[in-house]
Amino acid sequence: MNILLVNDDGIDAKGLKVLANKISEKHNVFIIAPISNRSAVSNCITINERLDIIQKDKQVWACSGYPADCTSLGLISDLFQEKIDLVISGINEGNNIGTDVVYSGTCAGARQAVIYGVPGIAVSVDPIDWDYAIKNGFKYDAIADFVSKNIEKLMSLCDVEKRLFVNINGASIDKYKGAKITKNLCVRKYGDTLKITKENNKIFSSYIFGSNKINYPENTDFSIVREGFISISQVNAEPCCSESN
């Protein structure tokens, strides 16, 4: 298959490189990623200015835009001639569970694919302990191996007619107990604030992270990841209306 890899951590992110190395063992891989980190940009796209595109290697490009732009470049531009069969976004440094899917640039990369009628998969790792992961490094190999070995099954869960993309999360560990499909996404209460400061008659704001409390019932994506399994969720790419009976 021709597979496009995108992300929101940027072209130099380790998670992207690990995934690319694993997927390319069996598939033809293209990479388009932002020049720098674009985390939490949601489904932002560039429409009022040109995108700068830099070819970094054969079938590898960086662009000045956002994750959704990267997907669009691979699917609706003439950057290359090959038809893309699947878009995989990640592997993200940090989880994207529950409410995160609204803000996640990683999820946006997969969402944009489904909007264009191409299966999309988002992949993220949960560090569990951020301080430890930052000091010792994130572990991407196990989840990259899982995605590579199960790529057809995961792709089949992407229902482009119903506009569903697949969101995968696993802990930053060496081995998983297995994988579970869940329809129950957790609810995050971030508790973030914006701090206002004034300097020389100018007003600035700084983002202050909160306690990030999580609704933790059983069988949610959060609980499945924290129990040592990989969580697989089907997520609506866009608002949908249910028919009344």
URLINJO-V106950 format. One record per residue. N is the residue number from 1. SS is DSSP state (hx for helix, st for strand, lp for the rest). NEAR is the number of other C-alpha atoms within 8 Angstrom. Layout:
BEGIN
n/ss/near
N/SS/NEAR
N/SS/NEAR
END
This chain:
BEGIN
n/ss/near
1/lp/7
2/st/12
3/st/13
4/st/14
5/st/15
6/st/17
7/lp/17
8/lp/16
9/lp/13
10/lp/12
11/lp/12
12/lp/7
13/lp/8
14/hx/6
15/hx/11
16/hx/15
17/hx/9
18/hx/11
19/hx/13
20/hx/10
21/hx/8
22/hx/10
23/hx/11
24/lp/9
25/lp/6
26/lp/5
27/lp/9
28/st/8
29/st/12
30/st/10
31/st/10
32/st/16
33/st/16
34/st/18
35/lp/10
36/lp/8
37/lp/8
38/lp/12
39/lp/10
40/lp/7
41/lp/10
42/lp/11
43/lp/12
44/lp/9
45/lp/8
46/lp/10
47/lp/5
48/lp/4
49/lp/5
50/lp/6
51/lp/8
52/lp/7
53/st/8
54/st/7
55/st/9
56/st/7
57/st/6
58/lp/5
59/lp/8
60/st/10
61/st/12
62/st/13
63/st/14
64/lp/10
65/lp/12
66/lp/16
67/hx/18
68/hx/15
69/hx/11
70/hx/15
71/hx/16
72/hx/11
73/hx/11
74/hx/13
75/hx/10
76/hx/6
77/lp/8
78/lp/7
79/lp/6
80/lp/6
81/lp/5
82/lp/5
83/lp/6
84/lp/12
85/lp/9
86/st/14
87/st/17
88/st/14
89/st/17
90/st/15
91/st/14
92/st/15
93/st/11
94/lp/8
95/lp/11
96/lp/12
97/lp/11
98/lp/11
99/lp/10
100/hx/9
101/hx/9
102/hx/6
103/hx/10
104/lp/14
105/hx/17
106/hx/18
107/hx/14
108/hx/12
109/hx/20
110/hx/19
111/hx/13
112/hx/14
113/hx/16
114/hx/17
115/hx/10
116/lp/7
117/lp/9
118/lp/12
119/st/15
120/st/18
121/st/17
122/st/16
123/st/13
124/st/15
125/st/17
126/st/12
127/lp/13
128/lp/7
129/lp/6
130/hx/7
131/hx/6
132/hx/9
133/hx/10
134/hx/8
135/hx/6
136/hx/6
137/lp/7
138/lp/10
139/lp/9
140/lp/13
141/hx/9
142/hx/11
143/hx/9
144/hx/13
145/hx/9
146/hx/8
147/hx/9
148/hx/9
149/hx/6
150/lp/8
151/hx/8
152/hx/6
153/hx/7
154/hx/11
155/hx/11
156/hx/7
157/lp/10
158/lp/15
159/lp/11
160/lp/12
161/lp/6
162/lp/6
163/lp/13
164/st/15
165/st/19
166/st/15
167/st/14
168/st/12
169/st/16
170/st/14
171/st/13
172/lp/11
173/lp/8
174/lp/7
175/lp/5
176/lp/10
177/lp/7
178/lp/7
179/st/9
180/st/9
181/st/7
182/lp/12
183/lp/7
184/lp/7
185/lp/12
186/lp/14
187/lp/8
188/st/11
189/st/7
190/lp/9
191/lp/9
192/lp/10
193/st/8
194/st/8
195/st/8
196/st/8
197/st/7
198/st/8
199/st/7
200/lp/4
201/lp/5
202/st/6
203/st/8
204/st/8
205/st/8
206/st/7
207/st/8
208/st/8
209/lp/9
210/lp/8
211/lp/7
212/lp/10
213/st/8
214/st/8
215/lp/7
216/lp/8
217/lp/7
218/lp/6
219/lp/8
220/lp/13
221/hx/16
222/hx/12
223/hx/11
224/hx/14
225/hx/14
226/hx/9
227/lp/6
228/lp/11
229/lp/14
230/st/15
231/st/16
232/st/13
233/st/12
234/st/12
235/st/8
236/st/10
237/lp/11
238/lp/5
239/lp/5
240/lp/5
241/lp/4
242/lp/4
243/lp/4
244/lp/3
245/lp/2
END
